[in-house]
Amino acid sequence: MTGKKIKIVLDTNIFINPDARHFFGKSPKEALDIFLERLEKKQDILCFMPPSVYEELTKFIEQNSISKRIVLINKKPPSRYEMKIPSLLFYEFIEEIRSRVNKGLRVGEKYVRKCLQSKDEQETIKALREEYRLALREGIVDSKEDFDLILLAKELDAYLATSDNGLILWAQKLGINCISAQELKDFLD
């Protein structure tokens, strides 16, 4: 890629998720700091993060402790009103949501029966929450931040750096190249 700058849209989980951040550091702050140190040395890589995702990052790393090098990451919102999304993708998303609502209902029914038979109400509620979360949220775009990442990566024709399997699945449906934290580290080395 001589002369052409590599564009990468960054998901918060690259710095937050322990499975991803260990490529850069032990804590979210350390991972971000090390990433920024490496990025500063790379003139051929441009990194972007939607403002909504940056706000999410500041919930894990205090704003006043973030390195001044953060300016190396361009905070750019996607052009939500100008972006076109294939209607088939929206159709598939609606079908997926309907399927997940039905799964959630079945999970709820299962745990109501279990709760009627169980003496440990708190343990049953804890198990219900975990199974319900998996049924409804795992493997899907489940936040406006996720959607901003997809839109911005598509708009910029950029790589999307994430470890979120749902985000990867839906990004790939739009032809977006996704890279893992390991691959991101390799770009910076």
C-alpha positions as CSV (number, residue, x, y, z in Angstrom):
1,M,0.0,0.0,0.0
2,T,2.6,2.5,-1.1
3,G,1.5,6.1,-0.7
4,K,-2.1,5.2,0.4
5,K,-3.0,5.8,4.0
6,I,-4.7,2.9,5.9
7,K,-7.9,4.0,7.5
8,I,-9.1,2.2,10.7
9,V,-12.2,2.8,12.7
10,L,-11.7,1.8,16.3
11,D,-14.2,0.1,18.6
12,T,-13.9,0.7,22.3
13,N,-13.6,-3.0,23.0
14,I,-10.1,-3.0,21.5
15,F,-9.0,-1.2,24.7
16,I,-11.6,-2.6,27.1
17,N,-12.2,-6.3,26.4
18,P,-9.5,-8.2,28.2
19,D,-9.2,-10.7,25.3
20,A,-8.4,-7.8,22.9
21,R,-6.6,-5.3,25.0
22,H,-3.9,-7.7,26.2
23,F,-2.2,-7.0,22.8
24,F,-1.6,-3.5,24.0
25,G,-1.7,-3.4,27.8
26,K,-3.0,-4.8,31.1
27,S,-5.6,-2.1,31.8
28,P,-7.8,-0.1,29.4
29,K,-5.7,3.1,30.1
30,E,-2.4,1.3,29.5
31,A,-3.8,-0.4,26.3
32,L,-4.9,3.0,25.0
33,D,-1.6,4.7,25.9
34,I,0.5,2.0,24.3
35,F,-1.7,2.0,21.2
36,L,-1.3,5.8,20.9
37,E,2.5,5.6,21.3
38,R,2.7,3.1,18.5
39,L,0.2,5.0,16.3
40,E,2.2,8.2,16.7
41,K,5.1,6.5,14.8
42,K,2.9,5.5,11.9
43,Q,2.5,8.1,9.2
44,D,0.5,5.8,6.9
45,I,-2.3,5.0,9.4
46,L,-5.3,7.2,10.1
47,C,-7.5,6.2,13.0
48,F,-11.1,7.3,13.5
49,M,-13.7,6.9,16.3
50,P,-17.2,8.2,16.3
51,P,-17.9,10.6,19.1
52,S,-20.5,8.3,20.6
53,V,-17.8,5.6,20.8
54,Y,-15.3,8.0,22.3
55,E,-17.9,8.9,25.0
56,E,-18.2,5.2,25.7
57,L,-14.4,4.9,26.1
58,T,-14.5,7.7,28.7
59,K,-16.8,5.6,30.8
60,F,-13.9,3.1,31.2
61,I,-10.9,5.6,31.2
62,E,-11.3,8.9,33.0
63,Q,-11.3,11.8,30.5
64,N,-8.5,13.7,32.5
65,S,-6.2,10.7,32.5
66,I,-6.4,10.1,28.7
67,S,-3.1,10.9,26.9
68,K,-2.8,14.1,24.9
69,R,-1.9,11.8,22.0
70,I,-5.7,11.1,21.8
71,V,-5.7,13.8,19.1
72,L,-4.2,11.1,16.8
73,I,-7.6,9.5,16.7
74,N,-10.0,11.5,14.6
75,K,-13.4,11.9,16.3
76,K,-15.7,11.9,13.3
77,P,-19.4,11.2,13.3
78,P,-20.7,9.2,10.4
79,S,-22.8,11.0,7.9
80,R,-26.0,9.4,9.1
81,Y,-28.3,11.4,6.8
82,E,-26.2,10.8,3.6
83,M,-25.4,7.1,4.1
84,K,-27.4,4.6,2.1
85,I,-28.0,1.1,3.5
86,P,-29.3,-1.8,1.4
87,S,-32.9,-2.5,2.3
88,L,-32.1,-6.3,2.5
89,L,-29.8,-5.6,5.4
90,F,-32.6,-3.8,7.3
91,Y,-35.0,-6.6,6.4
92,E,-32.5,-9.2,7.8
93,F,-32.1,-7.1,10.9
94,I,-35.8,-7.0,11.6
95,E,-36.1,-10.8,11.1
96,E,-33.2,-11.3,13.5
97,I,-34.8,-9.0,16.1
98,R,-38.1,-10.9,15.9
99,S,-36.3,-14.2,16.3
100,R,-34.4,-13.0,19.3
101,V,-37.5,-11.6,21.0
102,N,-39.1,-15.1,20.6
103,K,-35.9,-16.7,22.1
104,G,-36.1,-14.2,25.0
105,L,-39.7,-15.1,25.6
106,R,-38.8,-18.8,25.7
107,V,-36.0,-18.1,28.1
108,G,-38.4,-16.1,30.3
109,E,-40.9,-18.9,30.3
110,K,-38.3,-21.5,31.2
111,Y,-37.1,-19.5,34.2
112,V,-40.7,-18.7,35.5
113,R,-41.2,-22.5,35.7
114,K,-37.8,-22.9,37.3
115,C,-38.5,-20.2,39.8
116,L,-41.7,-21.8,40.9
117,Q,-39.8,-25.0,41.6
118,S,-36.6,-23.4,43.0
119,K,-35.9,-22.2,46.5
120,D,-32.9,-20.1,45.4
121,E,-34.6,-17.1,43.8
122,Q,-31.5,-14.9,43.5
123,E,-29.5,-17.6,41.7
124,T,-32.4,-18.3,39.3
125,I,-32.7,-14.6,38.5
126,K,-29.0,-14.3,37.9
127,A,-29.1,-17.3,35.5
128,L,-32.1,-15.9,33.8
129,R,-30.4,-12.5,33.2
130,E,-27.3,-14.2,31.7
131,E,-29.3,-16.5,29.4
132,Y,-31.7,-13.8,28.4
133,R,-28.7,-11.4,27.5
134,L,-27.1,-14.1,25.4
135,A,-30.4,-14.8,23.6
136,L,-31.1,-11.2,22.8
137,R,-27.8,-9.4,22.5
138,E,-25.0,-11.7,21.5
139,G,-24.1,-11.7,17.8
140,I,-26.1,-8.6,16.8
141,V,-25.6,-4.8,16.5
142,D,-27.2,-3.8,19.8
143,S,-26.3,-0.1,20.3
144,K,-26.2,3.2,18.5
145,E,-22.4,3.1,19.1
146,D,-22.1,-0.2,17.2
147,F,-24.2,1.3,14.3
148,D,-22.0,4.4,14.3
149,L,-18.9,2.2,13.9
150,I,-20.4,0.4,10.9
151,L,-21.6,3.5,9.2
152,L,-18.3,5.3,9.7
153,A,-16.2,2.4,8.4
154,K,-18.5,2.1,5.4
155,E,-18.4,5.8,4.7
156,L,-14.6,6.0,4.9
157,D,-14.0,2.6,3.2
158,A,-11.9,1.8,6.3
159,Y,-11.1,-1.3,8.3
160,L,-13.1,-1.8,11.4
161,A,-11.0,-2.8,14.4
162,T,-13.3,-4.8,16.9
163,S,-13.6,-8.0,18.8
164,D,-17.4,-7.8,18.9
165,N,-18.7,-10.8,16.9
166,G,-22.1,-9.3,16.3
167,L,-20.5,-6.1,14.9
168,I,-18.2,-8.2,12.7
169,L,-21.1,-10.2,11.3
170,W,-23.2,-7.2,10.4
171,A,-20.2,-5.2,9.1
172,Q,-19.3,-8.0,6.8
173,K,-22.8,-8.0,5.3
174,L,-22.0,-4.5,4.2
175,G,-18.6,-5.5,2.8
176,I,-16.6,-3.9,5.6
177,N,-13.2,-5.4,6.3
178,C,-12.8,-6.2,10.0
179,I,-9.6,-6.6,11.9
180,S,-8.9,-8.1,15.3
181,A,-6.7,-6.5,18.0
182,Q,-3.9,-8.8,17.0
183,E,-4.1,-7.6,13.4
184,L,-4.3,-4.0,14.6
185,K,-1.1,-4.6,16.6
186,D,0.5,-6.1,13.5
187,F,-0.4,-2.9,11.5
188,L,1.3,-0.8,14.1
189,D,4.5,-3.0,14.4
